[in-house]
Every structure is written in C-alpha cells, then in structure tokens.
Amino acid sequence: MGKGVSGYTHTQQQLDHYANQHNPNNDAYWANMDNHANQCNPNNDAYESSRDNRDQDND
C-alpha cells in the first residue's frame, strides 16, 4: 500500500538519505534526477554504462 521508509526498519541515517532523495529543495534530489536523465540519454557516456550485457554488442 504505502511507499516510503519506516523508523522501525531503518536507521536515522537511512531515513535522512531517503528524505533528501525525495526533496526537490535538496541537492541530492537534483543529482539523482540528473543521473537518471544521463542514463536515459543515448548521447551521454552514462547511457552505455547503465545498460546490462544483453543490450551491448557482443563482438
């Protein structure tokens, strides 16, 4: 049902990390978004490294 993290199953450090990754006022949020965009862009070096072996040419 719910998404997110719980203080019953996660440390405070994990809770803080989750909050930072989901807060558009935090630099970590935008770094995560930029990384995702780079991995989805075939013109970016991160694109190839984000693909698994099935998608790469097997010479």
Residue pairs with C-beta under 8 A, 6 or more apart in sequence:
4 18
5 14
5 15
5 18
7 15
10 18
17 28
20 26
20 28
20 29
21 28
21 29
21 32
22 29
23 29
24 30
35 46
38 44
38 45
38 46
38 47
39 46
39 47
39 50
40 47
41 47
48 56
